[in-house]
Amino acid sequence: MFDPDIAPSGTLLGLLQRGRGDGTLHALAAPRAEALAALHHCVLHDPRHDWQLENRSLYYARLHRALDGGLGEIEQHLFGPEDLLDPAEERTGLALSVLGHLAGYGREDALKLLHRYAASGANWSWALDELALRADDAALLSLREPVLARFPAGSEGDTALAAAVRDAYEPRPWRLWGDRADDTSRAAARIRAAREQGSFDRWQRQLRPAGPSPGWSVEEVLDWVQRCFDGHPSQLRYEAAARCLAAVAGPEDRPRIVDAALGGPEAARGAALRYLADQQDPDALDLLDAGASSPSAVVSEAALRSFERMRSVAALERARAWAHRTDAVGNAAAGMLACRGGLRDADLVLAALRRTVRTQGADAPDLWTLVDGAGRLRIGCAAPVLRHLYRETSSSRLRGRAARALAATDPSFAAGFAVECLWDCEETTRELAARHAAIGDARVVEQLRRLAADPAEEAEVQTAVRSRIGPED
């Protein structure tokens, strides 16, 4: 996760960092040098809070293509000294993905830059994955020796090579390098051995599971999850332990599990709370309320997540009683009403939405379910808050949810934000816009045609586009 410095939403840089459609439209209307400077800043300084969840690469590649930008800044970024000092893939991943899309649009200079970086850059595996989708066999074959040179001969190098082959996102280069029957070179033999080793490693892990066995008791499951947490605090396994408890626990074990939920060690308590919630235990709601107030982040998170999973009428009624609270329990209760409540709960969901925006800002995690709920319940009074979130949030995924809620609550959406959304960085938002944007705007028809003809566009978006325009349009 990142903590990027996001510019104000009314600036060109702020619009581009957020991936908004207006960012593209403003960039095309701005002086070219200013637009390119803002674009390069985004590509070289990834603005996403979660680079594994949000999309930006195609959005930036399309704008780069429209501005006919050069690759000098990206080249300096990739081959600068920081590449040796900071080899983390987050530093260069966005730039490499943008190059991949530009190569897909026919930019030979982008393809050559990816080839150079795959041969010598720190994040070579990402560049190799991009090339696997776009380069021909000859270009990929020329990279075999430079890539294998990263793994010196010997047990340590062979182990690292096996891991690289096993974890490759795109297997095409490795298959090309090792699958030719007439290739008897040492390099091909090493790659074939690495692929076999990866398969053998997976087989060994399956033969030696580290989790609970069928004969374990409730006490042993609770001890196991706590040992796992003590050894690796970042790996929370209370959900898996709760499933194990469901398999081994009987009615006679309930007192022990309730005791663990009341005051057991952190991970064991979390597992007990999840189990009782899943079993709809009559004491579960009170135990979850107590657990949510625990000073332990593990226990409080387990309690809140377990409550949110409950589907009973009693849980829904308790959520209505808790939704007025301003703590984490109140937020979880409002989230449950947003997902499962009825029209009678619209005021509670709207109040929680307004309170969360006011106290936590436009990027609060609790907003996701509340925004969805505002759209599901068609709360018309929520439209002003949703429009504020659409403009201000730095999360392109949350903005897409706000757009979907606006489509259900705001009569002006089709002629307003839906038009901008046709240029959005998220394909789901573009798909929504393709279904709702008012055709009367000339820009809409032109952009729909452009999306329909773009080979890089997602199939779902193009299907939505074709439902709005025909061959004669």
Secondary structure as GFF3:
##gff-version 3
##sequence-region A 1 473
A	DSSP	alpha_helix	12	18	.	.	.	ID=ss1
A	DSSP	alpha_helix	21	29	.	.	.	ID=ss2
A	DSSP	alpha_helix	32	44	.	.	.	ID=ss3
A	DSSP	alpha_helix	57	66	.	.	.	ID=ss4
A	DSSP	alpha_helix	72	79	.	.	.	ID=ss5
A	DSSP	alpha_helix	82	85	.	.	.	ID=ss6
A	DSSP	alpha_helix	89	104	.	.	.	ID=ss7
A	DSSP	alpha_helix	108	120	.	.	.	ID=ss8
A	DSSP	alpha_helix	124	134	.	.	.	ID=ss9
A	DSSP	alpha_helix	137	141	.	.	.	ID=ss10
A	DSSP	alpha_helix	144	148	.	.	.	ID=ss11
A	DSSP	alpha_helix	155	167	.	.	.	ID=ss12
A	DSSP	alpha_helix	172	178	.	.	.	ID=ss13
A	DSSP	alpha_helix	186	207	.	.	.	ID=ss14
A	DSSP	alpha_helix	218	231	.	.	.	ID=ss15
A	DSSP	alpha_helix	238	248	.	.	.	ID=ss16
A	DSSP	three_ten_helix	251	253	.	.	.	ID=ss17
A	DSSP	alpha_helix	254	263	.	.	.	ID=ss18
A	DSSP	alpha_helix	266	278	.	.	.	ID=ss19
A	DSSP	alpha_helix	284	292	.	.	.	ID=ss20
A	DSSP	alpha_helix	297	309	.	.	.	ID=ss21
A	DSSP	alpha_helix	313	322	.	.	.	ID=ss22
A	DSSP	alpha_helix	328	340	.	.	.	ID=ss23
A	DSSP	three_ten_helix	343	345	.	.	.	ID=ss24
A	DSSP	alpha_helix	346	360	.	.	.	ID=ss25
A	DSSP	alpha_helix	367	376	.	.	.	ID=ss26
A	DSSP	three_ten_helix	380	382	.	.	.	ID=ss27
A	DSSP	alpha_helix	383	392	.	.	.	ID=ss28
A	DSSP	alpha_helix	396	409	.	.	.	ID=ss29
A	DSSP	alpha_helix	417	421	.	.	.	ID=ss30
A	DSSP	alpha_helix	427	436	.	.	.	ID=ss31
A	DSSP	alpha_helix	442	453	.	.	.	ID=ss32
A	DSSP	alpha_helix	459	466	.	.	.	ID=ss33
###
